Amino acid sequence: MRAFLKQITRRLPWKKGLYIYYALSVNPFKIFEWSAIKINLAKNNYALVLDLGCGHGLQTIRISEYFSKTIGVDPDISAIKLANENLSYLKSKGTVVFHTATVEQMHFKENSFDGVVSYCVIEHIPNYREVFLELFRILKPGGWIVFSIDSLATIRDSFLLEKHRVDTHVVKYFTCSEITDLLTETGYKTSVCKSILTSTVAGFIFRIGIRNNFKFNRCFGLIYSLAIFAAECFTSRKDDGLFILVKAIKPVRS
């Protein structure tokens, strides 16, 4: 009975594209990350795509509708268990497979993936340079990588920055120039590198999130999302933001 109720309450909103926003509303910033990444995906019904650090898999399942096959990898066993549970209720038009592993442990074939997606994962990986090299190896020439990464350039309070770093296990906060240089060093050609969530309102609500460990209830989460959306529409600040959105490609060698 419980499984049946989950199917009823999740599948219709999922088909309409609404359930993921409801699920992410407990942390409104994830809604904006998801939206920014989604519009930068190169949709291709024949593509094989990797979701690096897929977590609970909702984004993986959603983007899988744009591709032939999507593989989610995450070293967290409990996250992959939840991802497979979500997959059992939320059917996808594309093929989805989840693995409990790091990308290096999977030993994927060279030049096998058309694209890679990642939602604020790279900043938590100590050997991030080696990971970019591995992703470059498994991407086909012309393949793309789209990801978001923590910047927190608008958070000036050193105490809050340190609390966030410790609480969320951040290895490094990046700037656009740092991530662009890193991608160039590892062989990629960057086509997009821009700050997102740059408004004062977004920064203010993010500081609230740090203080309460991002435990927003859904009601406040949705209210905060609307406030951030309105503020982002009118802010003139473009250079510094909470996150950075990046899109790069593996060049085709002549």
Order of alpha helices (4+ residues) and beta strands (2+ residues): alpha-alpha-alpha-beta-alpha-beta-alpha-beta-alpha-beta-alpha-beta-alpha-alpha-beta-alpha-alpha-beta
